[in-house]
């Protein structure tokens, strides 16, 4: 089953152009535009036969020999990027809470619209965050580069970094989130909606395992993003409001890169993003390659514990057929 979404934007552009050129009356145009903007219409179009040759469109689970999911999982999927196949899917279109896997979109928007060398001053907005949540320990008045902030966002999963990034690039977290939602729609992630840049719980903040795949597959085509997720340790110097410089080191939150979990034989985990809240459960999306360099994306959402998360993720990656020859290269 094919799963690359590269023609979606093209066909949508053609469809929109058709609406504009088919002028007639103002009412006709408004009616058509309203139809286009309808989320249900876009979702139906996205899932329809028109795009079936270019997207992985499945409305049922796909089993994988040798893999039995833990009954607690909310969703899971395994995607072969070179062969454009969905190897496994469980409830991949079910709307779920993403927790900090949100930050892959935050990073995508930051890399697309920001200047990595910008010096950023942290505002007092970070004080609104729960200090018990995942943070990098930023203080009001701290100065560091946007590059530093993105590394801390992705590796250490800093909610404070997410807020600082959002405010710096678009002036407010709200404006940044609007851009996140806009980019999600452009990627075809029509079952995703963000209300913040970090992923802390909100009933209107949701995604699907398939949408996460779509977003992550766009992210890993960015060389800088790949460099970030493949980093095992990032040293940073932060200038405080009084001019004092303090040092810190940010490391990945996923256990494979930290040496706390082992990938199956023949599989190398290059990087990924974790996410955990009470409502979302334990979530993880990974970018991995087999020993011949073939790339894959695997995602597990809603595990009841960290132990179950890594057990199921390893089992899922373990079903990858490492005996297959190298295939045409995914466009990184």
TIMI-887633 format. One line per 2 residues: number of its first residue (from 1); their letters; for each residue x, y, z of N, C-alpha, C. Coordinates in steps of 0.02 Angstrom, whole numbers. Each point is the difference from the previous one (the first is absolute). Example, Ala and Ser with C-alpha at 12.3 -4.5 7.8 and 13.67 -1.06 7.14 Angstrom:
TIMI-887633
1) AS) 660,-284,390,-45,59,0,45,60,0 ~ -18,53,-36,42,59,3,-39,55,37
***
This chain:
TIMI-887633
1) XX) 42,-60,0,-42,60,0,44,62,0 ~ -13,47,-45,43,58,-7,-15,51,55
3) XX) 54,35,21,-11,45,57,33,68,-6 ~ 28,18,-57,31,65,-6,-51,50,-28
5) XX) -1,59,31,-53,49,-9,20,58,-45 ~ 51,-9,-43,30,57,-34,-46,34,-52
7) XX) -53,-35,-23,-44,30,-50,-60,35,31 ~ -9,-6,65,-59,28,32,-6,74,-12
9) XX) 56,37,16,-2,73,-8,-11,20,-72 ~ 30,-37,-47,-8,17,-71,-73,-6,-21
11) XX) -33,-54,17,-69,-10,-21,-46,49,35 ~ 15,17,63,-41,50,34,7,67,-34
13) XX) 61,17,-22,11,63,-35,-39,2,-65 ~ 0,-56,-37,-38,-3,-62,-74,7,14
15) XX) -23,-32,54,-71,3,17,-21,71,17 ~ 42,34,40,-15,69,19,-1,45,-61
17) XX) 50,-10,-45,2,40,-61,-64,-10,-41 ~ -25,-61,-2,-62,-13,-36,-58,38,29
19) XX) -2,6,66,-53,38,32,4,73,-19 ~ 61,26,1,8,72,-14,-16,16,-73
21) XX) 20,-44,-45,-11,14,-71,-73,-11,-21 ~ -36,-39,39,-70,-13,-15,-44,52,33
23) XX) 15,63,-15,-27,58,35,-74,3,9 ~ -40,12,-53,-73,8,3,-18,53,52
25) XX) -45,-16,45,-24,49,47,40,-1,64 ~ -6,54,40,33,4,64,-25,-55,46
27) XX) -65,-13,-1,-28,-51,43,29,-69,-16 ~ 9,-13,-66,27,-64,-20,71,-9,27
29) XX) 40,53,-5,69,-2,24,1,-12,75 ~ -42,38,37,0,-7,73,-22,-69,22
31) XX) -49,-27,-36,-23,-67,18,55,-51,-10 ~ 37,7,-56,53,-47,-14,58,8,49
33) XX) 16,62,17,53,11,48,-18,-28,68 ~ -63,9,19,-23,-28,63,6,-76,0
35) XX) -16,-30,-56,6,-72,-7,72,-22,7 ~ 45,37,-32,71,-16,3,26,4,70
37) XX) -23,49,38,26,11,67,-30,-48,51 ~ -51,-36,-19,-31,-47,46,49,-56,17
39) XX) 12,-9,64,47,-51,21,-22,-70,-23 ~ -65,-12,4,-25,-66,-19,10,-11,-74
41) XX) -8,53,-40,9,-8,-72,73,-14,-16 ~ 45,38,30,71,-11,-12,20,-70,21
43) XX) -27,-22,58,17,-66,24,-25,-54,-48 ~ -62,8,-26,-27,-48,-47,41,-1,-64
45) XX) 18,59,-24,40,5,-61,67,-32,9 ~ 30,13,58,66,-26,17,0,-76,1
47) XX) -56,-29,24,-4,-73,5,-28,-32,-64 ~ -21,40,-48,-35,-27,-58,44,-34,-50
49) XX) -32,-32,-49,36,-38,-50,45,44,-43 ~ -17,65,-5,39,46,-42,73,1,21
51) XX) 13,-8,65,69,4,25,27,-68,20 ~ -37,-53,-13,19,-66,25,68,-23,-26
53) XX) 19,22,-60,63,-22,-28,60,35,32 ~ -12,55,34,56,40,26,3,3,76
55) XX) -53,-24,33,-2,1,72,-12,-71,27 ~ 21,-10,61,-19,-61,34,-70,11,28
57) XX) -50,-26,-32,-69,11,21,-28,-66,24 ~ -7,-8,65,-27,-62,27,-49,16,55
59) XX) -57,-32,-2,-50,10,52,-6,-62,44 ~ 49,-44,-4,0,-59,42,70,-15,24
61) XX) 4,-41,51,65,-19,27,36,-48,-48 ~ 66,6,-2,42,-44,-40,44,-40,49
63) XX) -7,-65,-1,38,-42,46,70,-11,-27 ~ 45,-19,46,69,-12,-18,22,-66,32
65) XX) 23,-46,-41,21,-65,26,55,9,52 ~ -8,-34,56,51,3,52,-9,56,49
67) XX) -54,39,-8,-10,57,46,-70,-2,29 ~ -4,-1,65,-64,5,35,5,59,47
69) XX) -43,50,-10,3,60,40,-26,-13,71 ~ 25,38,47,-28,0,67,-71,28,-4
71) XX) -45,-30,36,-70,20,-4,-13,71,21 ~ 47,31,36,-12,68,26,16,54,-51
73) XX) 34,-17,-54,20,51,-48,-60,34,-32 ~ 6,66,-10,-53,37,-34,8,-6,-76
75) XX) 62,-1,-24,12,-4,-72,74,-16,-13 ~ 14,-27,-59,69,-14,-19,4,-7,-76
77) XX) 59,14,-27,10,-6,-72,73,-8,-17 ~ 14,-33,-56,67,-10,-25,-1,15,-75
79) XX) 45,46,-22,-2,25,-69,68,-9,-33 ~ 1,-31,-58,60,-10,-40,5,59,-49
81) XX) 47,45,12,3,62,-39,25,-12,-72 ~ 45,-46,-10,26,-12,-67,-51,-35,-44
83) XX) -32,-51,27,-47,-39,-41,-70,29,3 ~ -8,53,39,-65,35,4,-56,-48,21
85) XX) 13,-36,54,-48,-49,24,-14,10,74 ~ -62,-13,19,-18,-5,70,8,-73,18
87) XX) 46,-15,46,13,-69,18,-46,-23,57 ~ -22,47,41,-44,-17,55,-41,62,18
89) XX) -63,-11,17,-41,55,24,-52,-25,50 ~ -6,36,54,-52,-13,50,-31,67,20
91) XX) -61,10,-19,-37,60,17,38,64,-18 ~ 32,1,-59,43,56,-17,-38,64,-17
93) XX) -65,-4,-11,-39,60,-14,-43,21,60 ~ 11,-30,57,-38,18,60,30,62,32
95) XX) -41,49,14,25,62,31,22,-13,72 ~ 61,20,14,31,-12,65,38,61,23
97) XX) 17,2,64,41,55,27,73,-16,-15 ~ 38,48,-27,69,-13,-20,52,12,53
99) XX) -18,36,54,50,20,51,59,34,-35 ~ 61,-15,20,58,36,-26,22,-20,-70
101) XX) -33,-50,-30,15,-12,-71,-23,60,-41 ~ -40,44,30,-17,65,-29,62,37,-24
103) XX) 54,-8,37,60,41,-11,35,-14,-66 ~ -18,-54,-35,30,-9,-66,-28,53,-47
105) XX) -63,18,8,-28,54,-41,27,68,23 ~ 9,9,65,30,62,25,69,10,-30
107) XX) 39,-53,-2,67,4,-29,-4,13,-75 ~ -46,-32,-34,-8,9,-72,-14,73,-16
109) XX) -48,30,35,-17,70,-12,58,45,17 ~ 35,-14,55,57,41,21,55,-2,-52
111) XX) 14,-59,-27,53,-6,-50,-20,32,-66 ~ -64,-1,-15,-24,28,-64,-2,77,2
113) XX) -19,28,57,-12,72,3,50,39,43 ~ 41,-34,38,46,34,45,71,4,-27
115) XX) 41,41,32,71,6,-14,38,-32,58 ~ 35,-54,-13,31,-39,53,51,40,41
117) XX) 29,51,-30,51,39,35,-29,58,41 ~ -65,10,-3,-31,54,40,12,-11,74
119) XX) 14,56,35,4,-2,73,-70,11,27 ~ -22,-44,44,-67,3,27,3,15,74
121) XX) -43,46,23,-6,15,71,-64,-31,26 ~ 5,-40,51,-57,-37,27,-45,48,40
123) XX) -64,-1,-14,-48,44,33,-30,-33,62 ~ -41,38,36,-31,-27,61,-59,-47,-16
125) XX) -14,-11,-63,-54,-47,-18,15,-71,23 ~ 65,-16,8,17,-67,23,-24,-13,71
127) XX) -14,53,37,-23,-8,69,-70,-30,2 ~ -36,2,-56,-67,-29,-2,1,-76,-6
129) XX) 58,-28,-14,6,-72,-8,5,-34,68 ~ -25,-61,4,7,-40,60,74,-19,7
131) XX) 33,22,54,71,-15,7,15,-75,7 ~ -53,-39,14,9,-72,5,-4,-34,-69
133) XX) -19,39,-51,-2,-29,-67,71,-2,-29 ~ 6,-26,-60,65,-7,-31,27,68,-22
135) XX) 53,23,32,30,65,-16,76,-6,-3 ~ 30,50,-32,73,4,-4,30,45,54
137) XX) -43,26,43,25,41,56,16,71,-20 ~ -32,27,-52,12,69,-19,-26,48,52
139) XX) 33,58,4,-21,52,47,-18,63,-39 ~ -43,40,29,-18,64,-31,62,42,-11
141) XX) 9,26,-60,59,40,-16,58,-38,-29 ~ -4,-66,1,53,-41,-31,7,17,-74
143) XX) 62,-1,-24,13,10,-71,38,-60,-28 ~ -25,-24,-57,32,-55,-36,-25,2,-72
145) XX) 32,-38,-43,-20,3,-70,-62,-42,-14 ~ -32,16,-56,-57,-40,-21,22,-72,-12
147) XX) 60,-9,-26,27,-67,-10,2,-38,66 ~ 26,32,52,2,-31,66,-70,-21,23
149) XX) -47,46,-9,-68,-13,23,-31,-60,-36 ~ 13,-7,-65,-29,-55,-37,31,-67,22
151) XX) 65,1,11,32,-62,25,-30,-20,67 ~ -9,47,45,-30,-16,65,-72,-21,-6
153) XX) -35,30,-48,-70,-19,-13,-6,-73,-20 ~ 41,-20,-49,-7,-67,-28,33,-53,43
155) XX) 60,15,25,37,-51,39,-27,-7,71 ~ -1,55,36,-19,-1,71,-75,12,10
157) XX) -35,15,-54,-73,9,0,-21,59,44 ~ 35,56,-6,-13,58,42,-64,37,-20
159) XX) -49,0,45,-60,40,-12,16,75,1 ~ 48,18,43,20,71,3,33,21,-65
161) XX) 38,-45,-30,31,15,-65,-53,11,-53 ~ -54,-40,2,-54,7,-49,-31,69,3
163) XX) -13,24,60,-31,66,8,48,55,-24 ~ 64,-5,18,49,50,-20,8,1,-76
165) XX) 0,-58,-32,5,-4,-73,-60,33,-32 ~ -59,-18,24,-62,26,-30,-3,76,4
167) XX) 14,28,59,-4,72,9,52,36,-42 ~ 59,-29,-6,53,34,-38,-16,3,-75
169) XX) -26,-53,-28,-10,-3,-72,-63,37,-23 ~ -55,-8,37,-63,31,-22,-30,48,50
171) XX) 36,17,53,-23,51,46,-43,-25,57 ~ -33,-57,-10,-42,-29,52,-7,-74,-13
173) XX) -14,-38,52,-11,-71,-9,-62,-12,-43 ~ -51,41,9,-62,-8,-38,13,6,-75
175) XX) 39,50,-20,15,9,-72,42,-58,-26 ~ 46,-23,40,41,-57,-20,-43,-63,-10
177) XX) -47,-10,46,-43,-59,-4,-44,3,-63 ~ -22,60,-18,-37,8,-63,41,-26,-59
179) XX) 64,16,1,44,-23,-54,9,-76,3 ~ 4,-28,60,5,-73,7,-61,-34,-32
181) XX) -58,27,14,-61,-29,-29,-2,8,-76 ~ 24,57,-23,2,12,-72,47,-50,-34
183) XX) 58,-11,29,49,-47,-29,-27,-71,3 ~ -35,-17,53,-29,-68,4,-47,-13,-58
185) XX) -42,48,-15,-48,-8,-55,37,-6,-67 ~ 54,39,-8,38,-4,-62,32,-69,-9
187) XX) 16,-33,55,30,-67,-3,-53,-54,-10 ~ -63,19,3,-53,-50,-5,-21,-28,66
189) XX) 27,27,55,-17,-24,67,-65,32,23 ~ -55,-22,-31,-65,33,10,-35,-19,64
191) XX) 26,-50,35,-29,-19,65,43,23,58 ~ 37,54,-12,44,29,52,-22,71,15
193) XX) 0,17,64,-14,68,21,41,16,62 ~ 36,56,-2,42,21,55,-30,59,37
195) XX) 10,3,66,-19,58,39,59,31,36 ~ 58,-34,-2,60,26,31,61,-28,-36
197) XX) 59,25,17,61,-20,-35,38,-57,34 ~ -25,-23,58,38,-49,38,-35,-67,8
199) XX) -66,-1,-1,-35,-64,4,-32,-15,67 ~ 4,47,48,-35,-11,63,-75,-6,-13
201) XX) -34,-36,43,-68,-22,-13,-50,56,-13 ~ -37,-9,-53,-57,42,-17,-47,-43,-42
203) XX) -64,1,16,-47,-43,-34,-3,12,-75 ~ 17,60,-22,-2,18,-71,68,-7,-34
205) XX) 47,-32,34,68,-9,-26,8,-75,-15 ~ -2,-18,-64,-1,-71,-17,33,-13,-67
207) XX) 13,-64,-13,28,-22,-64,-19,-73,-9 ~ 31,-32,-49,-8,-72,-11,69,-29,-12
209) XX) 6,-66,7,64,-32,-14,21,11,-73 ~ -49,-1,-45,15,11,-70,22,72,-13
211) XX) -34,47,30,20,70,-8,70,12,28 ~ 16,-32,56,68,5,27,51,-25,-51
213) XX) -16,-55,-33,43,-26,-53,9,52,-55 ~ -55,29,-23,4,50,-54,45,58,20
215) XX) -9,24,61,39,58,24,73,-19,8 ~ 13,-57,31,69,-21,12,36,-15,-65
217) XX) -35,-27,-49,32,-15,-64,22,65,-35 ~ -37,54,11,21,65,-26,60,26,40
219) XX) -2,-9,65,55,25,42,67,-32,-18 ~ 1,-66,-10,64,-34,-12,28,14,-69
221) XX) -37,35,-42,28,22,-64,42,63,9 ~ -3,29,60,40,60,15,65,-22,32
223) XX) 56,17,-31,65,-22,24,14,22,71 ~ -17,62,16,12,25,68,-42,-38,51
225) XX) -62,-15,-17,-42,-40,45,32,-68,13 ~ 25,-32,-53,32,-65,9,61,5,44
227) XX) 39,53,-9,59,10,42,-21,6,74 ~ -55,35,12,-23,10,69,-21,-66,31
229) XX) -43,-38,-34,-26,-61,31,54,-53,7 ~ 53,4,-41,54,-49,4,54,18,50
231) XX) -8,58,33,48,23,50,-12,-35,67 ~ 53,-26,30,-6,-36,63,16,44,61
233) XX) 30,58,-12,15,45,56,13,69,-29 ~ -33,51,29,8,68,-26,19,47,57
235) XX) 63,24,0,21,49,51,-24,70,-18 ~ -21,38,49,-27,67,-12,25,48,53
237) XX) 15,61,-21,17,55,45,-56,51,-1 ~ -27,15,58,-57,45,6,21,62,40
239) XX) -12,59,-29,16,62,35,-61,23,40 ~ 8,6,65,-56,19,43,-10,76,-2
241) XX) -55,23,29,-18,71,-3,54,45,29 ~ 38,-25,50,52,41,31,68,-8,-35
243) XX) 2,-36,-55,61,-9,-38,39,-62,17 ~ -20,-34,53,33,-63,18,-14,-53,-53
245) XX) 51,-39,-14,-8,-54,-49,-1,-67,36 ~ -52,-38,-13,-3,-68,28,0,-51,-56
247) XX) 24,-58,13,4,-52,-50,-47,-58,17 ~ -23,-32,-51,-43,-58,9,12,-48,-58
249) XX) -24,-61,7,5,-49,-54,-68,-34,-7 ~ -26,1,-61,-65,-30,-13,9,-65,-39
251) XX) -35,-51,24,5,-66,-31,-69,-24,-22 ~ -3,-47,-47,-64,-23,-25,-43,-32,55
253) XX) -64,6,-8,-46,-31,48,-16,-72,-18 ~ 15,-20,-63,-17,-69,-18,55,-49,21
255) XX) -22,-56,25,45,-47,33,49,-34,-48 ~ -16,-5,-63,46,-32,-47,64,40,-6
257) XX) -6,65,-5,59,42,-7,38,8,66 ~ -35,-9,55,32,5,65,31,-66,22
259) XX) -6,-51,-40,29,-65,17,-39,-38,52 ~ -63,19,11,-42,-33,51,-48,-50,-31
261) XX) -2,-4,-66,-40,-49,-36,39,-20,-63 ~ -7,-63,-19,37,-26,-57,-46,-8,-60
263) XX) 22,25,-57,-37,-11,-62,12,-71,-23 ~ -45,-28,-39,9,-68,-26,64,-5,-43
265) XX) 26,-60,-6,60,-11,-40,-13,22,-72 ~ 47,37,-28,-6,23,-69,-36,65,-8
267) XX) -25,29,55,-36,63,-1,38,53,40 ~ 9,59,-29,32,56,34,-51,56,9
269) XX) -13,18,63,-45,56,14,40,65,-8 ~ -20,42,-47,36,63,-12,-24,55,46
271) XX) -63,-1,18,-27,51,45,-75,-2,0 ~ -29,42,42,-73,2,3,-24,48,53
273) XX) -63,-8,20,-29,44,50,-48,-39,45 ~ 8,12,64,-44,-30,50,-56,48,16
275) XX) -51,-26,34,-54,42,25,-38,-37,54 ~ -11,33,57,-34,-33,55,-43,49,39
277) XX) -63,-15,7,-45,33,48,-47,-54,26 ~ -36,15,54,-47,-48,26,-52,-19,-52
279) XX) -23,50,-38,-53,-12,-49,27,-35,-63 ~ 60,18,-21,28,-28,-62,32,-68,10
281) XX) 20,-15,62,39,-60,12,72,12,-24 ~ 36,-54,-11,69,4,-23,2,-7,-76
283) XX) 30,50,-33,2,2,-73,71,6,-25 ~ 13,-26,-60,67,4,-29,-5,-7,-76
285) XX) 34,45,-35,8,-7,-72,74,0,-16 ~ 21,-47,-43,71,-10,-15,14,0,-74
287) XX) 62,20,-16,27,-5,-67,58,-49,4 ~ -5,-56,-36,51,-52,5,18,-25,-70
289) XX) 57,-34,-3,22,-30,-63,21,-72,12 ~ -7,-42,-53,26,-68,5,73,1,-20
291) XX) 31,-58,1,73,-3,-12,18,16,-72 ~ -49,2,-45,14,19,-69,-17,74,-13
293) XX) -20,35,52,-13,71,-6,-71,18,-18 ~ -45,-48,-3,-70,14,-15,-33,34,61
295) XX) -33,57,-10,-29,37,57,-73,-19,14 ~ -17,5,64,-68,-15,23,-21,51,53
297) XX) -64,8,8,-28,38,56,-46,-48,38 ~ 9,-2,65,-44,-40,43,-29,44,54
299) XX) -63,-12,17,-34,41,50,-42,-45,45 ~ 4,13,65,-41,-33,50,-31,54,43
301) XX) -66,-3,11,-35,50,39,-43,-32,54 ~ 3,28,60,-46,-19,53,19,-62,39
303) XX) 65,-17,4,20,-56,42,-14,17,73 ~ -15,-51,40,-18,12,69,60,12,45
305) XX) 59,-16,-25,61,10,39,59,8,-47 ~ 55,27,26,60,7,-41,27,-69,-19
307) XX) -4,-47,45,23,-68,-15,-39,-30,-58 ~ -66,8,0,-41,-26,-55,16,37,-65
309) XX) 11,65,5,16,40,-59,60,-27,-37 ~ 56,-10,36,61,-22,-33,-3,-74,-19
311) XX) -35,-40,39,-9,-70,-18,-37,-6,-66 ~ -55,38,-7,-39,-3,-62,36,32,-59
313) XX) 35,55,12,37,32,-54,55,-46,-26 ~ 36,-32,45,53,-46,-22,-29,-59,-38
315) XX) -57,-26,24,-32,-56,-34,-24,21,-70 ~ -26,61,-6,-23,25,-64,59,8,-49
317) XX) 54,31,22,59,8,-43,30,-68,-16 ~ -8,-48,45,27,-67,-11,-32,-37,-58
319) XX) -57,24,-24,-33,-32,-57,26,25,-67 ~ 44,50,1,29,25,-62,43,-54,-31
321) XX) -10,-14,-64,37,-51,-35,68,28,-22 ~ 51,-13,39,66,28,-14,36,-36,-57
323) XX) -31,-53,-27,31,-36,-56,-17,32,-67 ~ -47,47,0,-19,32,-62,58,42,-27
325) XX) 7,4,-66,54,41,-29,-15,74,9 ~ 52,39,-9,-10,72,1,-45,20,-57
327) XX) -47,45,14,-48,22,-51,12,74,-15 ~ -35,28,-50,10,71,-17,-3,44,61
329) XX) 45,47,4,10,39,61,-56,49,12 ~ -25,0,62,-48,50,23,32,68,-5
331) XX) -36,50,-24,28,66,-11,9,37,66 ~ 59,-7,30,15,35,62,16,72,-14
***
